[in-house]
Amino acid sequence: MLFLFIVLLTIQQTKQGENTVKKRVFFQGDRDIAGREREAAIEIMKRLGEQGYAANVGAYGELVAAICEAGVEVRCHLMDPNKDREVKTDAKAEIVDCVELAKQIGHPTKEVAWGIRLGILMETSNAFVFMPGREGTRAHLDPVIAFNLKAKNPKKIALIGWKEEDVKALHAYFHLGFGTLWIEYFRIINYNYPINQIIDFLTT
């Protein structure tokens, strides 16, 4: 019960702090994002920022730096007491210290901090962008899909640049029909990202 109270209190506090920007997009992908993919991530977030969206991100890596470069309000979520403390997060980013929240309930571990972070991200994000990544990307994507399947008002999920076989496997695992309206796959052809279609999907 105390764990749930801490999460709900944190969510309420973060919502109260959003006076001008109400909507947030959670951005997840490869921590070592580079090249055209990095440029596309910045461009997508810039366009979303023009429509009043802010960003939710993890705590470290090139993806966080790229989203900060988009010039939007960014909220980082620390969860690894060993790694995150060694990383200098961009000064433009607001920090949600999930490690400290875990300490407040007597469990200052990475696992508990991660659970708190996931709950906060899922509650405070209005939409989700998942570019190709590693185990951390799936660790966030799978719970979002699972909760969407039970939600009365599921949130939009954009899968950008994933391998087609991975998308098919994801649909098969969760028994998603390819007509599911809240999740969309955007193919990348010759390094061309369908920015307009991505923005339209996430914001309508």
N, C-alpha and C positions, 0 to 999 in steps of 0.2 A: 504493500500500500504506500509506503514512504517513497519507494522508487517511482510509482505512478504519480504521486503528488509533485515530486521534483520535476518530472518531465512536463506535467501540465502547467506548473507554475512558470517554468522557463518559457514554454510556448506562449503563455499569456503575456509575459514580460516582453518577449520579442515582438509580439503583435502590437502591444501598446506603444512600442518605440517606432512603429511605422506610421508616421503622420502624413507623409506625402506619397510614398510609394506603397501601394497595397499588394501588388502582385509580384510573385517571385518565380523564377525558373531555376530548377536544380540542374546543374551542368556536370556531367560525369564522362570520363573517357580516360585515355592513356595518360599517365602522369608525365610521360616523356613526349608528349605531343609536339610535332614539328612540321615545318614546311607548309604545304597548301592546307593540310588539315588544321593546323594552328591558325592560319589566316582565316579559314572559314569559321572556326569557333569564335574568333574575335568579331568577325562581320555579323554573324548570327546574333551575338549578344548585343552588339551596337544597335542593330535594327530593333531588337526587343526593347532595348533601353529607350529608344525613340517613342515606343508605345507605352512607356511608364513601367516597364518591368525592371526589377532588380535581380541579382543572382545569388543563389545558394551554391556553395562549393565545399570541397573537402578542406584540407589544411595545407597541402604542400604539392610541389611538382609544377611542371611547366604549364599544365592546364589552368591551375589557379592563377599563375602569372599572366597567362593569355587573357583570361576573363577580366582580370584587373585592368589590363590595357584597353579593354573596350570602353572604359570611362563611365561605367554604371556603378550603382551601389552594390557592393559585394559583401557577403557575409561568409566567413570561413568558420569551420567547425573542427576544433582540435579534439583528437581522440586517442592519440598514442603518446603516453607520457614519456616514452624513450626517444621517439623520433621527432614529434612535432615541436618539442622544446628547442631542438637544434636548428630549426628552420626559421628563417626570417620571412614572415609573411608580409606581403606588400602593405605598406602603411595606409593605403586607401581602403583596406578591408576592415570591416567590423569583425570582432572575434567572439565566438561562442565557445567557451571553454568547457567541453564535455568531460574532460579529465577532472576538473574541479567539481563539477556536478556529481560525478561518480564518487568523489571523496566525501561529499556531503551525506551520502547514504552508506558510507563505510566500506565501499568496494572500489578503490582506486585502481582498477585494472583496465586494460585495453578493451576487453570483451564487454564490460559494463558500459564504458564510455562510448563504445561503438553502438551499443543498443540505444543509449540515450540519443546519440547523434542521429541515428536512423529515424527514431520517432519524431524528433524535431524537424528533420528534413521532410519527412512525409506529410507532416501536418502543416508546415509553413510554406511549402512549395505548391504553386498553382498548376505547374506543368513540369515535365521532365524531358531533358535532352540527354541521350546516351549515344556517344560516339564509341567506336571500337576501343576496348580497353582490356584489362586483365581481370584477375579474380575479384578485385574490388568493385569493378563495374557490374559484374553479375551479382555480387553480394548486395548491391543496392537495387538493381533492376528487378530481380526476382521477387523481393518483398513488395515492391510497388505494384507489380502486375497482380500478385496474390491479393493485395488489399483492394485493388481496382475491381477485381472479380466479385468482391463482396459489397462494394460501395454502391450507394444509391446514385451518387454523382461522381463517377470515375474521372480522374484527371488525365489530360493528354500526355502521351508518351511518344516522343520522336526518336526512332532508331536511324541514325545517320551513318551511311557508309559501311554497314555491316555486310558480311558475306551472306549471300542468299541462302546457303545451306544452314547457317546459324539461325537465320530468321525462321526458316521452316522448322527447325528443331525446336525453337522457342514456342512457336505456335502449336506444335504437336504436343509438347510437354504440358502446356497449360490448357490444351484443348480450346485454343482461340480460333474462331472462324476468321477467315481472311477479310470478312466484312465487318470485323470489330471496329467501331468508329473511333475509339479513344487511343488506339495505337496505330502508328503509321511508319512504314519503312521507306526511306529515301535513298535511292541508289545514286552512286557517284560514277559518272561516266567521263573518262578523260580528265579527271581532276576538276570537273565542273560540278559545283554544289548547287542544288535547286533552292537557293536562299529564299526566294519569294514564296515558294510552296511551303517551305518549312515554317516561315513566319505566319503565313495564313492559317496553317493547320494549328499551330500552338495558340493563336490569339483569337480564334473564332469558335 
